[in-house]
């Protein structure tokens, strides 16, 4: 998912910087770029939060501290749709 979003960002950037395209087209691609980057940033933040919570739970378990880690309700990453043949 992250790889696909990054590839999409690269394609958007290429189109945005193409001076041969009209301004309206480049503006639409700029909006797509912005939306994609927001989604990617949120996805990475959610992943980081899950990693931090996991590490904290491991530390608490190792030190014998009762679980104090607050589990945030972060939705799991969506499964990628498999392409039809």
N, C-alpha and C positions, 0 to 999 in steps of 0.2 A: 504494500500500500504506500509506504513512504517512498519507495523507489519510483512508483508510478507518479506520485505527486511531484517529485523532483524532476522527473522527465517532462511532465506537463509544464512546470515552471520554466524549464529550459526552452521548450518550444515556444511558449508565450513570449519569453524575452527575445527570442530570435525574430518573431513576428513584430513585436513592438519596435525593435530597432531597425526594421526594414523600411528605409525611407522611400522606397518605391510604392508602398501601399498608401492608400488614402487615409486621412486623419481619422475618419469615423471608424474604419476597420481597426486601426491601431488603438483607438480608445476602447473598443469592445474587448480587445485582447488584453488591454491594461486592466480592465475590470475583472476579467477572468483570472489574470495573474494575481491580483489582490485577493480575490476570493480563495483561490487555491493556496496562497501563502498563509491565509488565516486558518484554513483547515489543517494544513501541515503543522503549523505552530501549535494548534490545540491538540492535535494527535501526539506530537512530541512531548508536550506538557503533561498529558494524561499518562503517557508511558513513563515519564520521569517520576511522576507522583506514585505510580504503582511500584516502581523500583525502590523508591525511598521507603515506602511503607513495608515492602518485603524485607529490606535491609534492617529496618527498625525492629520488626518482629523477630528476625533472627538474632539481633543483639539482645532483645528482651528475653528470648528463650535461652540464650547462652548464659546470661547473667542471672537467670531464675527470677526475673521480674514478671509479675503478672501482666498479661496483655493490656497495655494502655494505648496501643495504637488505634487511632480512629480510622475506620475504613471508610473512605469516601466512595460514594456511589458513582464510579466511573464506568461508563458502559464499555463492554468488551469491544475490541476492534471488529468491525464488520468483516464477514468472510467475503472473499472475492468471488464474484460470479464466474462460473466456469464457462468458457466460450463454447458455443454450440458448434457442432461439426456439420 
